[in-house]
C-alpha cells in the first residue's frame, strides 16, 4: 500500500522547490525570500516552513532538485546509448546529458552560483554527487584519465552554456561533442 500522506508531502516539497526556482529565474536571487516563495506556490508561509525551516534548507532543496533532474536526463541518455553494454557507455551518457540540460535549469544554476560560495551546505550536496559521477566515469571501462579529461571538457562546455561565456557556434559544438564521444570508443 502506498503511503498517500508521504507522497503528498513529497509532491508539496517539489512544488515549493519549483516555486522557489521560478522566483529566482524570474526575479533573481535577491528576490528569494520565504514570503515570495510561499506566494508563488500559493501556500502560507507556515506551510512552507513546515517543509523548509529556513532559506538555506530551501536553497539546498533547489540544488537537490537540479541534481535529480540531471540524474534523470543522465539515466535516459544511458538507456538510449547507441552502443549499450560497451566500455564508455556511462561517459557517453554524461557527455550527452550535460548538453541536454534545460535552458531553465541552466538559468537557475547561473543565478544560484552567486550564493553557492556562501552556502557550505549547497557545495557539500554538489560535491557528493560529483564524487559519485567521477567514480562512475573512472569505472566505465575506458582509461580513467581519459574519462576525467572528457568529464572536464563536458563540464567546460556546460559552464560556458550556464554563464553564456565562450559558447561555441552549432557546427563547432557538434564537432567537439563528436570528438568527445569518439574518445569513449577507443582505448588508446
C-alpha positions in Angstrom: 0.0 0.0 0.0 1.3 3.5 -1.0 1.6 6.0 1.9 -0.5 8.8 0.4 0.5 11.3 3.1 4.2 10.7 2.4 3.5 11.0 -1.4 1.6 14.2 -0.8 4.4 15.7 1.3 6.9 14.8 -1.4 4.7 16.5 -4.1 4.3 19.6 -1.9 8.1 19.8 -1.3 8.7 19.5 -5.1 6.1 22.2 -5.8 7.7 24.5 -3.3 11.1 23.9 -4.8 9.8 24.6 -8.3 8.1 27.8 -7.0 11.4 28.9 -5.4 13.2 28.2 -8.7 10.6 30.3 -10.6 11.2 33.2 -8.1 15.0 33.0 -8.7 14.7 32.7 -12.5 12.1 35.5 -12.9 13.3 38.0 -10.3 16.8 37.0 -9.3 18.4 35.5 -6.2 18.0 38.8 -4.3 14.2 38.3 -4.5 14.3 34.8 -3.0 12.5 35.2 0.3 10.3 32.7 2.1 7.4 35.1 1.7 8.0 35.3 -2.1 8.2 31.5 -2.4 5.1 31.0 -0.4 3.2 33.5 -2.5 4.5 31.9 -5.8 3.5 28.4 -4.5 0.1 29.6 -3.2 0.7 28.3 0.3 1.1 30.0 3.7 4.5 30.9 5.0 3.8 28.3 7.8 3.2 25.7 5.1 6.5 26.5 3.5 8.3 26.4 6.9 6.8 23.0 7.6 8.8 21.6 4.6 11.8 24.0 4.7 12.7 25.5 8.1 14.8 28.3 6.6 16.1 29.8 3.3 19.3 27.7 3.3 17.2 24.5 3.5 15.1 25.7 0.6 18.2 26.5 -1.5 19.5 23.0 -0.6 16.2 21.6 -1.9 16.6 23.6 -5.1 20.1 22.2 -5.6 18.9 18.6 -4.8 16.1 19.0 -7.4 18.5 20.3 -10.1 20.7 17.2 -9.4 17.8 14.9 -9.5 16.7 16.4 -12.8 20.2 15.9 -14.2 20.3 12.3 -12.9 17.0 11.7 -14.8 18.5 13.1 -18.0 21.7 11.1 -17.4 19.7 7.8 -16.9 17.7 8.5 -20.1 20.9 9.1 -22.1 22.5 5.9 -20.6 19.4 3.8 -21.5 19.4 5.3 -25.1 23.1 4.8 -25.8 23.9 3.7 -29.3 26.3 1.0 -28.1 24.8 -0.4 -24.9 27.0 -2.6 -22.7 30.2 -1.4 -24.3 33.0 0.4 -22.5 32.4 4.2 -22.1 28.6 3.9 -22.1 28.3 5.9 -18.9 30.8 8.6 -20.2 28.8 9.0 -23.4 25.6 9.4 -21.3 27.4 12.1 -19.2 28.5 14.0 -22.3 25.0 14.0 -23.8 23.3 14.8 -20.5 25.4 17.9 -19.9 24.3 19.2 -23.3 20.6 18.3 -22.9 20.0 20.1 -19.6 17.2 22.5 -20.0 17.7 26.3 -20.6 15.6 27.0 -17.5 17.8 24.8 -15.3 20.9 26.4 -16.8 19.5 29.9 -15.9 18.7 28.7 -12.4 22.2 27.3 -11.9 23.8 30.6 -13.1 21.7 32.6 -10.6 22.3 30.2 -7.7 26.0 30.1 -8.3 26.2 33.6 -6.9 25.2 32.3 -3.5 26.8 28.9 -3.5 30.1 30.0 -2.2 28.4 31.4 0.9 26.4 28.3 1.5 28.6 25.3 2.5 25.6 23.0 2.6 24.9 23.7 -1.1 28.6 23.0 -2.0 28.6 19.8 0.0 25.5 18.5 -1.8 27.1 19.1 -5.2 30.4 17.6 -4.1 28.8 14.3 -3.0 27.2 13.9 -6.5 30.3 15.0 -8.3 32.3 12.3 -6.4 29.7 9.7 -7.4 29.8 10.8 -11.0 33.6 10.8 -11.1 33.6 7.2 -9.7 31.2 6.1 -12.4 33.3 7.8 -15.1 36.5 6.2 -13.8 35.0 2.7 -13.8 33.2 3.0 -17.2 35.6 0.7 -19.0 37.8 3.3 -20.6 41.0 4.7 -19.4 40.2 6.6 -16.2 42.4 9.5 -17.1 40.7 9.8 -20.5 37.3 9.6 -18.7 38.3 12.5 -16.4 39.5 14.6 -19.4 36.2 14.0 -21.1 34.3 15.0 -17.9 36.3 18.2 -17.6 35.7 19.1 -21.2 32.0 18.3 -20.9 31.7 20.4 -17.7 33.5 23.2 -19.5 31.0 23.1 -22.3 28.2 23.1 -19.8 29.6 26.0 -17.8 30.0 28.0 -21.0 26.3 27.5 -21.6 25.4 28.4 -18.0 27.3 31.6 -18.0 27.0 32.4 -21.7 30.7 32.9 -22.0 32.9 31.3 -24.6 29.9 29.5 -26.2 30.6 27.7 -29.5 28.6 28.0 -32.6 26.5 24.9 -33.5 28.9 23.4 -36.1 31.9 23.7 -33.8 29.9 22.4 -30.8 28.8 19.4 -32.8 32.5 18.7 -33.8 33.6 18.9 -30.2 30.9 16.6 -28.9 31.5 14.1 -31.7 35.3 14.1 -30.8 34.5 13.6 -27.1 32.1 10.7 -28.0 34.7 9.2 -30.3 37.2 9.3 -27.4 34.9 7.0 -25.4 35.0 4.4 -28.2 38.8 4.0 -28.4 41.0 2.8 -25.6 44.2 4.5 -26.8 
